[in-house]
């Protein structure tokens, strides 16, 4: 299960209180687990994060949110176009955790197909 946390692009490399490198993120995910009744006393932050991800995914399935790109009508032959457009939108000047080439982008999209 994967959880996506959308943040301001300037915060991805920051270790300030609101940055993606701060403990605020793991604390936030622990609070999500608690709010969704997925937290059990004594869990580590990693266990709480896993529990939060599972709870969010279960809720998404329950309310009918598609779990795979194929459910949205995306086909294998669409992947090169998706990757090409994603590469066009990317900017290496932004402080992102990982830059990828078009082949890696295609692999990432392919991993979300099924």
WOFEN-V700944 format. One record per residue. N is the residue number from 1. RES is the residue in one letter. SS is DSSP state (H for helix, E for strand, - for the rest). PSI is psi as a letter, one per 40 degrees, with the letter a starting at -180 (NA if undefined). BURIAL is b if it has 24 or more other C-alpha atoms within 12 Angstrom, else e. Layout:
BEGIN
n;res;ss;psi;burial
N;RES;SS;PSI;BURIAL
N;RES;SS;PSI;BURIAL
END
This chain:
BEGIN
n;res;ss;psi;burial
1;X;-;h;e
2;X;-;i;e
3;X;-;h;e
4;X;-;h;e
5;X;-;h;e
6;X;-;h;e
7;X;-;i;e
8;X;-;h;e
9;X;H;d;e
10;X;H;e;e
11;X;H;e;e
12;X;-;d;e
13;X;-;e;e
14;X;-;i;e
15;X;-;e;e
16;X;-;i;e
17;X;-;d;e
18;X;-;e;e
19;X;-;i;e
20;X;-;e;b
21;X;-;e;e
22;X;-;i;e
23;X;H;e;e
24;X;H;d;e
25;X;H;d;b
26;X;H;d;b
27;X;H;d;e
28;X;H;d;e
29;X;H;d;b
30;X;H;d;b
31;X;H;d;e
32;X;H;d;b
33;X;H;d;b
34;X;H;d;b
35;X;H;d;e
36;X;-;e;e
37;X;-;f;e
38;X;-;e;b
39;X;-;h;b
40;X;-;h;e
41;X;-;h;e
42;X;-;e;e
43;X;-;i;e
44;X;-;i;e
45;X;H;d;b
46;X;H;d;e
47;X;H;d;e
48;X;H;d;b
49;X;H;d;b
50;X;H;d;b
51;X;H;d;b
52;X;H;d;b
53;X;H;d;b
54;X;H;d;b
55;X;H;d;b
56;X;H;d;b
57;X;H;d;b
58;X;H;d;e
59;X;H;d;e
60;X;H;d;e
61;X;H;d;e
62;X;H;d;e
63;X;-;e;e
64;X;-;f;e
65;X;-;h;e
66;X;-;i;e
67;X;-;e;e
68;X;-;i;e
69;X;H;d;e
70;X;H;d;e
71;X;H;e;e
72;X;H;e;e
73;X;-;e;e
74;X;-;h;e
75;X;-;i;e
76;X;H;d;e
77;X;H;e;e
78;X;H;e;e
79;X;H;d;b
80;X;H;d;e
81;X;H;d;e
82;X;H;d;b
83;X;H;d;b
84;X;H;d;e
85;X;H;d;e
86;X;H;d;e
87;X;H;d;e
88;X;H;d;e
89;X;H;d;e
90;X;-;i;e
91;X;-;h;e
92;X;-;e;e
93;X;-;e;e
94;X;-;i;e
95;X;-;g;e
96;X;-;i;e
97;X;-;d;e
98;X;-;h;e
99;X;-;i;e
100;X;-;i;e
101;X;-;i;e
102;X;H;d;e
103;X;H;d;e
104;X;H;d;e
105;X;H;d;b
106;X;H;d;b
107;X;H;d;e
108;X;H;d;e
109;X;H;d;b
110;X;H;d;e
111;X;H;e;e
112;X;-;e;e
113;X;-;d;e
114;X;-;NA;e
END
